[in-house]
Amino acid sequence: MHVKIKLALLCAILFAATGCSSRKDEKQINMQKKITVMQTQLKKLLDNTNLNPEGRYAVINSMANNLIAEKNYNQLILFLSDWVERHPKDTYNTYWLFMTAYVYMQQGADPMAAYYFDRILQDYPDIMVKNQSVHFLCLQHLIRISTRPSDRIKYFNELISRFPSSVNITELYIRLALEYEKEGEWDQALKACSLFIEQPDAATIQIAGVPDAYANAKQLVDFNNSPKDWTFESLDALETAVKNAISAYDWHSLDKYKSKVNFFVMNWNQTGTDSSGEEEFSMRNFMLGNSIHFNPELDDTSNPNEAYLKTWGWSQYISVWYLYFRKVNFPVDPEIHGRWEWAGIYFGEKF
């Protein structure tokens, strides 16, 4: 008895599922039939030579949207590209090629999409569709899908020069600088950084994926504009000079050895964004009258790019200071790049 009930219930479920699937398939078939009839009617309208440009645009756009509804993307690409080839003077060819590129992008065919977006920019006039510039949209998509920095540099520059009121100029300048860096075009990267820090909102803007944008750009520009005469050829030379000056209580030399750009003094629990720049921080105020000592060796956490020298005796409040040395990263000038500088001081014992 129970088996019969279960079988009946199973049959009912299967019938309901089959019925739903059948109704769904029937609905889809009816929709496809309607679209086919509509496409035939639209095709007849399109063949009418008396249609004005706006009328042709409306017909072609409807036909394209019908193909999108059917997810018939291959037919859509064929239809639009064929129309452009056969009607080179159509005012809306810019938009038809944009639709073609967008469909390729949606299918994951970014190289083909990029080809069409770039073709539009090179060979077709800009037009406004739904109050939007097609060239502007092309540039935005190209920046997103392009893989070469040289291409993104070209598109960033075009956005800045052609559509300054439609983009965030401040953000684009720093992103342009980063692309120039990837290409090794250091002079152009510096120029873009300079333009970035000149913007009124540069110090406060938050840019996704680019932390501390203002601090890093300003440091690069300031360093470029400085004499850089405090740098040493090697870490050994810098370490020896600093130790000799401490041993001699020569605060004049220590002040000379400090970096004159972005020298910092801070506690270990502070970050680069909240450290205080202390280019005018003088060792005289802490050296006179105190007994200063240093470890004979650099701290064991030092590495090929950064080094720490533990010192103590500077103050009754915070006796231990770690002097922070770093390798100069400045490819703009090969004679300076790779030298060493005393960049800052960390107060207190390391955690």
C-alpha positions, -999 to +999 in steps of 0.1 A: +000+000+000+028+024+009+047+014-022+017+023-043+014+057-026+050+065-031+048+055-068+018+077-073+035+106-056+066+101-077+045+100-109+027+132-099+060+150-092+074+138-126+043+148-144+044+183-127+080+187-136+075+176-171+045+198-174+065+229-161+094+221-185+070+216-213+052+249-206+086+266-203+098+252-236+065+261-253+068+297-240+104+299-253+093+285-287+065+311-289+089+339-280+114+328-307+086+326-332+075+362-323+111+374-326+115+357-360+083+373-373+095+407-359+129+403-375+113+396-408+091+427-405+121+448-395+142+434-423+115+446-448+115+480-431+153+481-434+151+474-471+130+505-476+152+531-492+130+559-480+140+554-444+158+584-429+190+578-408+170+580-375+145+554-388+173+531-399+190+534-365+157+525-348+152+494-370+188+481-367+188+487-330+156+467-326+170+439-347+202+438-327+183+438-294+162+409-306+194+389-314+207+398-279+174+385-264+179+352-282+216+352-271+224+347-308+257+366-305+274+352-335+245+362-357+245+396-341+282+402-348+278+390-384+248+412-389+264+444-375+298+440-391+282+431-425+260+462-423+290+485-415+310+470-445+281+474-469+271+509-457+303+528-449+285+562-448+260+552-422+261+579-394+257+552-367+284+528-378+304+540-347+277+526-325+272+494-345+309+486-341+307+495-304+279+469-300+301+444-318+331+451-296+309+449-265+295+415-274+330+402-280+340+415-245+310+399-229+320+366-244+355+369-230+371+376-264+390+407-252+416+409-280+387+411-306+369+436-284+400+457-282+405+456-319+370+470-325+371+496-297+405+508-311+392+508-347+363+530-336+387+555-321+410+555-351+386+555-380+351+566-369+337+599-356+325+602-321+287+602-317+264+606-287+241+576-279+217+580-249+237+611-240+270+592-238+300+596-260+309+564-277+346+573-279+346+579-241+330+545-235+355+528-258+385+544-239+371+532-206+367+497-218+401+496-235+418+507-202+401+479-184+409+451-209+443+462-223+472+442-210+501+464-222+511+495-203+520+513-235+484+509-247+470+521-213+493+551-214+478+560-248+442+556-236+448+575-203+463+604-222+434+605-246+409+605-218+427+634-201+430+655-232+396+648-247+373+643-217+388+662-188+354+671-173+341+635-175+370+618-156+388+622-123+419+639-135+437+635-102+433+597-102+442+594-139+475+613-134+487+588-107+475+558-127+493+572-157+525+576-137+523+539-126+520+528-163+550+550-172+570+533-144+561+499-158+574+510-192+606+524-176+597+559-189+609+576-157+609+612-169+572+609-180+564+591-147+579+621-128+559+645-149+527+627-142+535+626-105+541+663-105+508+670-122+491+647-097+504+664-066+495+698-081+458+688-080+438+704-052+424+671-039+457+651-043+465+650-006+430+636+004+419+614-026+416+577-019+425+556-050+416+519-051+447+498-053+471+527-048+477+532-011+496+563+001+495+578-035+501+614-024+530+606+000+548+583-025+543+607-054+555+637-034+585+618-021+595+609-056+591+645-069+608+661-039+637+636-041+641+644-078+643+681-071+668+677-043+707+677-045+708+641-032+743+649-017+736+630+015+736+596-002+765+571+002+779+547-023+773+517-001+757+506+032+792+500+047+802+535+039+770+550+054+773+528+085+810+536+091+804+574+087+774+574+111+793+553+137+824+575+135+802+607+139+785+592+170+818+582+185+831+617+180+799+633+192+799+651+159+763+662+156+772+685+126+781+655+105+751+635+116+728+663+106+745+663+072+741+626+067+704+626+073+681+625+043+669+660+034+637+646+018+611+628+039+633+620+068+611+606+095+611+601+133+584+578+147+575+549+171+574+514+159+536+512+161+532+541+137+529+538+100+543+557+071+510+576+067+511+590+102+549+595+107+561+630+112+585+643+086+615+658+104+639+672+079+649+699+105+653+674+133+688+681+147+709+656+166+725+684+186+695+686+209+700+650+220+737+644+217+752+671+239+755+661+275+745+624+269+765+592+266+756+576+232+763+540+223+756+517+194+757+480+186+788+469+167+767+451+142+736+460+123+703+445+135+698+409+123+665+419+107+684+440+081+682+429+045+698+439+011+674+470+009+670+481+045+692+481+076+687+491+113+714+502+137+705+500+174+717+530+194+709+542+230+716+570+255+698+598+236+672+607+261+660+598+296+625+594+282+633+572+252+669+560+254+668+535+225+668+547+189+670+526+158+686+544+129+670+533+097+691+530+065+677+521+031+688+516-005+678+545-028+652+534-053+654+560-080+658+546-115+654+581-130+691+587-122+713+556-126+741+574-107+719+577-076+698+546-079+712+519-056+731+542-033+722+543+004+706+570+027+698+575+063+661+578+060+647+580+095+647+570+132+625+546+151+620+553+188+621+525+214+628+488+214+616+467+185+585+446+191 
